[in-house]
Amino acid sequence: GLLVATPSYSWYAVELLVLVALTGRLEWLPLVFAPTVANLGAPSFGNGVAFRTSCYAVALAAVLIGALLRHRAGTWLWMSRSTARRAE
C-alpha cells in the first residue's frame, strides 16, 4: 500500500526516514531515497514517468530482498543474537 499511495513529493521521505529510525527496519531505506532519485533524474530522460516507475520498482525489490534476508536470519540484522534474544 505504501508504494501505491506514495505522493510524488520527495519531502514525504523524511517521514519515512523517521519511521525507519524508530523501528530499526533498515530494509526500508531504499524507499526513502527513491523519490529523490526519481525527481532529480526524471528530467534527464524522455519519459519521466517510466523513470520514476523504475526507481520505485528498484526500491521495492531492495525492500523485498532486505525483508527476505531479515526473515531468513530470524533476528534483527543490526542486532547481535544475544541482544535480539533479550528484546523478545
C-alpha positions as a Markdown table, in Angstrom:
| # | Residue | x | y | z |
|---|---|---|---|---|
| 1 | Gly | 0.0 | 0.0 | 0.0 |
| 2 | Leu | 2.9 | 2.4 | 0.7 |
| 3 | Leu | 4.2 | 2.4 | -2.8 |
| 4 | Val | 0.8 | 2.7 | -4.4 |
| 5 | Ala | -0.3 | 5.7 | -2.2 |
| 6 | Thr | 3.1 | 7.4 | -2.0 |
| 7 | Pro | 2.9 | 11.1 | -3.0 |
| 8 | Ser | 5.4 | 12.4 | -5.5 |
| 9 | Tyr | 6.7 | 15.0 | -3.0 |
| 10 | Ser | 10.2 | 14.0 | -2.0 |
| 11 | Trp | 9.9 | 15.6 | 1.4 |
| 12 | Tyr | 7.5 | 12.8 | 2.4 |
| 13 | Ala | 10.6 | 10.6 | 2.5 |
| 14 | Val | 11.6 | 12.4 | 5.7 |
| 15 | Glu | 8.6 | 11.0 | 7.5 |
| 16 | Leu | 9.5 | 7.5 | 6.3 |
| 17 | Leu | 13.1 | 8.1 | 7.4 |
| 18 | Val | 11.9 | 8.9 | 10.9 |
| 19 | Leu | 9.8 | 5.6 | 10.9 |
| 20 | Val | 12.9 | 3.7 | 9.7 |
| 21 | Ala | 15.0 | 5.2 | 12.5 |
| 22 | Leu | 12.3 | 4.4 | 15.2 |
| 23 | Thr | 11.7 | 0.8 | 14.1 |
| 24 | Gly | 15.2 | -0.1 | 13.0 |
| 25 | Arg | 13.9 | -1.7 | 9.8 |
| 26 | Leu | 16.8 | -0.7 | 7.6 |
| 27 | Glu | 15.4 | -2.6 | 4.6 |
| 28 | Trp | 13.0 | 0.3 | 4.0 |
| 29 | Leu | 15.9 | 2.8 | 3.4 |
| 30 | Pro | 15.8 | 2.3 | -0.4 |
| 31 | Leu | 12.2 | 3.6 | -0.4 |
| 32 | Val | 13.4 | 6.7 | 1.4 |
| 33 | Phe | 15.8 | 7.6 | -1.4 |
| 34 | Ala | 13.6 | 6.6 | -4.3 |
| 35 | Pro | 11.5 | 9.8 | -4.5 |
| 36 | Thr | 14.6 | 12.0 | -4.5 |
| 37 | Val | 16.3 | 9.9 | -7.2 |
| 38 | Ala | 13.1 | 9.8 | -9.2 |
| 39 | Asn | 12.5 | 13.6 | -9.0 |
| 40 | Leu | 16.1 | 14.5 | -9.7 |
| 41 | Gly | 16.7 | 12.1 | -12.6 |
| 42 | Ala | 13.3 | 12.3 | -14.4 |
| 43 | Pro | 14.1 | 15.5 | -16.4 |
| 44 | Ser | 17.1 | 13.8 | -17.9 |
| 45 | Phe | 15.0 | 11.1 | -19.5 |
| 46 | Gly | 12.5 | 11.5 | -22.3 |
| 47 | Asn | 9.8 | 9.6 | -20.4 |
| 48 | Gly | 9.9 | 10.7 | -16.8 |
| 49 | Val | 7.0 | 8.5 | -15.8 |
| 50 | Ala | 8.8 | 5.4 | -16.8 |
| 51 | Phe | 12.0 | 6.5 | -15.0 |
| 52 | Arg | 10.0 | 7.3 | -11.8 |
| 53 | Thr | 8.3 | 3.9 | -12.0 |
| 54 | Ser | 11.6 | 2.1 | -12.4 |
| 55 | Cys | 13.0 | 3.9 | -9.4 |
| 56 | Tyr | 10.2 | 2.8 | -7.2 |
| 57 | Ala | 10.4 | -0.8 | -8.7 |
| 58 | Val | 14.1 | -1.0 | -7.8 |
| 59 | Ala | 13.4 | 0.3 | -4.3 |
| 60 | Leu | 10.6 | -2.3 | -3.9 |
| 61 | Ala | 12.9 | -5.0 | -5.0 |
| 62 | Ala | 15.5 | -3.9 | -2.5 |
| 63 | Val | 12.9 | -3.7 | 0.3 |
| 64 | Leu | 11.7 | -7.3 | -0.5 |
| 65 | Ile | 15.3 | -8.6 | -0.6 |
| 66 | Gly | 16.0 | -6.9 | 2.7 |
| 67 | Ala | 12.8 | -8.4 | 4.3 |
| 68 | Leu | 13.7 | -11.8 | 3.0 |
| 69 | Leu | 17.2 | -11.6 | 4.5 |
| 70 | Arg | 15.7 | -10.4 | 7.8 |
| 71 | His | 13.3 | -13.3 | 7.8 |
| 72 | Arg | 15.9 | -15.9 | 6.9 |
| 73 | Ala | 18.3 | -14.6 | 9.6 |
| 74 | Gly | 15.5 | -15.0 | 12.1 |
| 75 | Thr | 16.6 | -11.9 | 14.1 |
| 76 | Trp | 17.3 | -8.3 | 13.7 |
| 77 | Leu | 20.0 | -7.8 | 11.1 |
| 78 | Trp | 21.5 | -4.9 | 13.0 |
| 79 | Met | 21.5 | -6.5 | 16.4 |
| 80 | Ser | 23.6 | -9.3 | 17.8 |
| 81 | Arg | 21.9 | -12.5 | 18.6 |
| 82 | Ser | 22.2 | -12.0 | 22.3 |
| 83 | Thr | 20.6 | -8.5 | 22.1 |
| 84 | Ala | 17.8 | -9.9 | 19.9 |
| 85 | Arg | 17.0 | -12.6 | 22.5 |
| 86 | Arg | 16.7 | -10.0 | 25.2 |
| 87 | Ala | 14.4 | -7.9 | 23.1 |
| 88 | Glu | 12.0 | -10.8 | 22.7 |
